[in-house]
Amino acid sequence: MRKNVFGLALLLLVPTMNSHATDRAIVKEIIIRAPIRQVWQAWTTADGLESFFARRAHIELRTDGPYELLFFPDNPAGQRGEEGARLLAIEPDQRLAFSWSAPPKWPRIREMRTVVEITFSAIADDATALRLRHSVWGQGHDWDEVYAYFDGAWDIVLKRLDYRFDQGPVDWDNLGDEYRYGG
């Protein structure tokens, strides 16, 4: 009888232990002083993305369309940035979700995908609350490094988004250190 109780207890613990990695998420929130439509367009058009996120962007605003951001467009394929990302969910002015990969520094992790979900909420005619949730993380040392990398990188991306609406598009050739992150 003791064996069965121990086995049952072990089975009940396993899902809890395994769910830790999949439940882990980076969550960032910011209020942007711009109408929701403008913030939405910044995330869903090539011109918008190039104004704060990456030097070049290729996006087709449809489910399973490309959502590629090239931070280093002159580098060889596979070393340019977010290549191969796909749009997973689109709810205009409300929610955007896309697949995401690790930088080339982590080739094993780069082959796998995580998920980024952005939600938009109008809090005034000229202000939008934005929530970014980056999830679907694996386990292990490399995953922990990539998680830590993006925990900092998303802060920079959102800082650039705020700058874009406060002062204008990012000047990629004169980007201050406070707006840079490694790749």
PATORFI-689850 format. One record per residue: y, x, z of N, C-alpha, C in turn. Coordinates in steps of 0.05 Angstrom, whole numbers, padded with zeros to 5 digits, always signed. Example, Ala and Ser with C-alpha at 12.3 -4.5 7.8 and 13.67 -1.06 7.14 Angstrom:
<balums>
-00114+00264+00156-00090+00246+00156-00066+00264+00156-00045+00257+00142-00021+00273+00143+00001+00258+00157
</balums>
This chain:
<balums>
-00024+00016+00000+00000+00000+00000+00025+00017+00000+00025+00039+00015+00048+00057+00016+00055+00068-00012+00035+00075-00027+00039+00086-00054+00054+00066-00071+00046+00041-00070+00058+00021-00087+00088+00017-00079+00094+00017-00054+00121+00013-00045+00138+00037-00054+00127+00062-00051+00141+00085-00060+00146+00084-00090+00126+00077-00106+00128+00075-00135+00149+00054-00143+00149+00031-00129+00169+00011-00135+00197+00021-00129+00200+00035-00106+00226+00046-00099+00235+00066-00119+00217+00083-00129+00224+00103-00149+00232+00090-00175+00218+00069-00183+00225+00055-00208+00253+00042-00205+00259+00032-00182+00285+00020-00178+00308+00041-00179+00302+00066-00171+00322+00086-00171+00327+00098-00198+00307+00100-00215+00309+00113-00241+00331+00101-00258+00333+00075-00262+00355+00064-00278+00382+00072-00267+00385+00073-00241+00411+00080-00228+00417+00109-00235+00398+00127-00232+00403+00155-00238+00410+00159-00267+00397+00146-00285+00402+00149-00314+00428+00136-00322+00436+00115-00309+00460+00101-00318+00485+00117-00311+00484+00137-00293+00507+00152-00285+00521+00165-00310+00505+00178-00326+00517+00192-00349+00529+00172-00369+00515+00150-00374+00525+00131-00394+00549+00115-00383+00551+00113-00357+00574+00099-00345+00599+00116-00344+00596+00142-00346+00618+00160-00343+00638+00155-00366+00663+00154-00360+00683+00150-00381+00710+00163-00373+00724+00172-00392+00751+00181-00389+00769+00156-00394+00786+00150-00376+00804+00127-00379+00833+00137-00375+00850+00131-00394+00878+00139-00393+00894+00114-00400+00917+00111-00386+00934+00089-00391+00963+00099-00393+00978+00086-00411+01006+00093-00415+01021+00068-00424+01047+00068-00417+01064+00047-00428+01083+00060-00448+01082+00049-00472+01098+00059-00494+01121+00040-00499+01145+00051-00501+01169+00034-00505+01172+00028-00535+01155+00010-00544+01155+00001-00572+01139-00025-00574+01146-00041-00593+01131-00066-00597+01102-00061-00603+01085-00079-00595+01056-00075-00599+01048-00070-00628+01061-00083-00646+01055-00080-00675+01060-00051-00684+01081-00039-00674+01087-00011-00682+01067+00008-00669+01059+00003-00645+01039+00021-00632+01012+00018-00646+01005-00007-00652+00980-00012-00667+00980+00004-00694+01003+00002-00708+01004+00016-00734+01003+00047-00731+01013+00057-00709+01011+00086-00704+00982+00095-00702+00964+00077-00692+00936+00084-00689+00919+00076-00713+00930+00059-00731+00913+00047-00752+00922+00053-00780+00941+00071-00784+00950+00080-00811+00950+00110-00812+00946+00121-00835+00948+00150-00838+00975+00160-00830+00996+00147-00840+01024+00156-00833+01028+00155-00802+01018+00134-00790+01021+00132-00761+01006+00154-00746+00981+00159-00754+00966+00180-00740+00978+00207-00745+00988+00212-00769+01000+00238-00775+01027+00242-00760+01038+00221-00749+01063+00223-00735+01060+00232-00706+01035+00233-00696+01031+00241-00668+01004+00254-00662+00983+00248-00678+00956+00255-00671+00946+00280-00686+00948+00281-00712+00937+00302-00728+00954+00307-00753+00951+00331-00764+00966+00338-00788+00959+00320-00811+00934+00313-00814+00925+00296-00836+00906+00275-00825+00906+00252-00837+00888+00230-00828+00878+00215-00852+00853+00207-00850+00841+00190-00871+00829+00166-00856+00840+00142-00862+00830+00118-00848+00828+00095-00868+00807+00080-00866+00804+00055-00880+00799+00034-00859+00819+00017-00855+00819-00002-00833+00800-00025-00838+00774-00019-00834+00752-00038-00836+00729-00028-00819+00713-00046-00810+00690-00038-00794+00673-00019-00810+00665+00003-00798+00650+00025-00810+00667+00041-00830+00692+00037-00831+00710+00053-00848+00715+00080-00835+00723+00100-00851+00728+00127-00839+00752+00127-00821+00751+00143-00800+00773+00147-00781+00773+00177-00776+00783+00192-00796+00782+00221-00795+00809+00233-00790+00810+00251-00770+00835+00265-00763+00831+00295-00766+00847+00306-00784+00844+00335-00790+00866+00350-00777+00859+00364-00756+00878+00380-00741+00884+00407-00755+00863+00417-00769+00865+00442-00784+00856+00436-00813+00872+00422-00829+00863+00413-00855+00855+00435-00875+00865+00459-00871+00859+00481-00889+00833+00496-00882+00822+00490-00859+00796+00502-00851+00773+00492-00868+00751+00506-00868+00727+00497-00883+00717+00470-00871+00703+00455-00888+00690+00430-00879+00674+00436-00853+00676+00417-00835+00662+00419-00810+00678+00434-00788+00701+00445-00796+00718+00460-00778+00747+00449-00778+00751+00426-00790+00778+00416-00794+00788+00398-00771+00769+00386-00757+00777+00367-00736+00757+00345-00734+00766+00321-00732+00749+00298-00728+00740+00288-00756+00718+00300-00766+00707+00293-00792+00683+00275-00788+00681+00254-00803+00658+00236-00801+00660+00213-00781+00682+00211-00768+00685+00189-00748+00687+00163-00764+00677+00142-00751+00677+00115-00763+00690+00095-00745+00702+00075-00757+00713+00052-00741+00690+00034-00733+00690+00027-00708+00668+00010-00697+00677-00019-00692+00702-00022-00684+00713-00049-00678+00743-00049-00683+00752-00072-00695+00780-00075-00701+00788-00104-00694+00806-00106-00675+00818-00132-00668+00848-00127-00669+00861-00135-00691+00889-00128-00695+00907-00133-00671+00923-00113-00665+00942-00114-00642+00929-00117-00615+00902-00114-00614+00889-00117-00588+00870-00094-00582+00852-00087-00600+00831-00068-00594+00822-00053-00619+00817-00027-00615+00808-00009-00636+00786+00008-00623+00763+00011-00636+00742+00029-00626+00732+00045-00649+00726+00071-00643+00717+00089-00664+00698+00110-00652+00681+00121-00669+00663+00142-00660+00680+00168-00658+00670+00187-00642+00685+00212-00638+00665+00234-00633+00673+00258-00641+00655+00281-00637+00669+00304-00622+00653+00323-00613+00664+00346-00599+00676+00366-00619+00693+00383-00610+00703+00405-00627+00681+00423-00636+00685+00439-00657+00665+00457-00668+00655+00477-00647+00670+00483-00627+00662+00502-00606+00635+00493-00593+00629+00468-00594+00604+00457-00582+00587+00445-00605+00574+00461-00621+00560+00451-00645+00537+00431-00639+00522+00435-00617+00501+00416-00611+00512+00389-00603+00533+00389-00588+00545+00364-00579+00560+00351-00603+00572+00368-00620+00587+00357-00643+00570+00340-00661+00545+00345-00663+00527+00329-00679+00523+00301-00669+00528+00297-00643+00526+00271-00631+00553+00258-00630+00554+00233-00624+00579+00218-00623+00584+00205-00596+00609+00204-00589+00617+00188-00566+00634+00165-00578+00645+00148-00560+00660+00125-00569+00687+00124-00555+00708+00120-00571+00735+00117-00560+00744+00088-00566+00753+00075-00545+00764+00047-00548+00792+00047-00538+00810+00037-00555+00838+00034-00548+00844+00004-00546+00856-00004-00523+00865-00032-00521+00895-00032-00519+00907-00053-00530+00936-00055-00532+00944-00082-00518+00965-00081-00502+00975-00105-00489+01005-00105-00490+01017-00126-00501+01046-00128-00501+01055-00135-00472+01073-00119-00461+01083-00126-00434+01112-00134-00436+01124-00131-00459+01151-00140-00465+01154-00139-00495+01176-00149-00506+01180-00148-00535+01180-00119-00545+01190-00101-00528+01193-00073-00536+01176-00054-00519+01154-00063-00508+01138-00046-00491+01108-00054-00494+01091-00034-00496+01063-00038-00500+01047-00022-00480+01029-00035-00466+01010-00020-00448+00986-00013-00465+00979+00013-00464+00957+00023-00480+00936+00034-00460+00911+00027-00465+00889+00038-00448+00869+00051-00467+00863+00076-00461+00843+00091-00477+00819+00095-00459+00796+00089-00470+00770+00093-00455+00751+00108-00474+00744+00132-00465+00726+00150-00480+00699+00151-00466+00678+00140-00478+00653+00137-00464+00629+00146-00481+00605+00140-00471+00579+00146-00483+00574+00177-00482+00574+00187-00458+00571+00216-00453+00542+00222-00447+00533+00245-00456+00506+00255-00448+00507+00270-00422+00485+00283-00416+00483+00298-00391+00479+00327-00397+00487+00344-00378+00483+00373-00380+00510+00388-00381+00507+00414-00378+00530+00432-00377+00549+00429-00401+00538+00430-00425+00555+00427-00449+00570+00401-00449+00557+00379-00442+00570+00353-00441+00592+00353-00421+00587+00366-00398+00608+00367-00377+00633+00383-00387+00628+00404-00402+00650+00420-00414+00666+00403-00434+00652+00388-00451+00666+00372-00471+00681+00349-00457+00669+00337-00437+00683+00317-00421+00709+00328-00410+00708+00351-00397+00732+00363-00385+00753+00370-00407+00743+00379-00430+00761+00385-00452+00777+00360-00460+00762+00338-00465+00776+00313-00473+00792+00300-00451+00785+00304-00426+00801+00294-00405+00829+00305-00406+00832+00330-00414+00858+00342-00418+00870+00336-00445+00854+00336-00466+00864+00331-00493+00876+00303-00496+00864+00283-00484+00875+00256-00487+00902+00254-00473+00906+00269-00452+00933+00269-00439+00954+00279-00459+00947+00300-00474+00966+00311-00494+00970+00291-00517+00949+00279-00527+00952+00259-00548+00970+00236-00540+00967+00226-00516+00984+00204-00507+01012+00213-00502+01015+00238-00493+01042+00249-00490+01056+00251-00517+01041+00259-00538+01053+00260-00565+01060+00232-00575+01043+00212-00569+01048+00185-00577+01074+00176-00565+01078+00181-00539+01102+00173-00525+01126+00188-00538+01124+00213-00544+01145+00229-00557+01152+00217-00584+01131+00209-00599+01135+00198-00626+01153+00173-00625+01149+00156-00605+01166+00132-00603+01193+00137-00589+01194+00158-00573+01219+00165-00559+01238+00182-00576+01226+00201-00591+01243+00220-00605+01237+00222-00635+01215+00212-00644+01209+00213-00672+01182+00227-00677+01173+00228-00702+01147+00240-00708+01146+00270-00699+01122+00278-00692+01117+00306-00683+01122+00324-00707+01136+00346-00702+01139+00367-00722+01117+00387-00718+01097+00385-00735+01072+00402-00732+01078+00431-00734+01099+00439-00747+01105+00468-00750+01121+00479-00727+01132+00461-00710+01148+00470-00687+01139+00455-00662+01113+00454-00658+01102+00439-00635+01104+00456-00610+01117+00445-00589+01119+00459-00564+01092+00461-00550+01089+00481-00533+01064+00486-00519+01054+00462-00503+01073+00447-00492+01065+00423-00476+01052+00401-00493+01053+00404-00520+01041+00384-00538+01017+00396-00553+01007+00419-00545+00984+00431-00558+00959+00429-00541+00936+00430-00555+00911+00434-00541+00892+00449-00560+00873+00462-00549+00855+00479-00565+00835+00463-00582+00823+00475-00601+00804+00461-00618+00782+00477-00629
</balums>
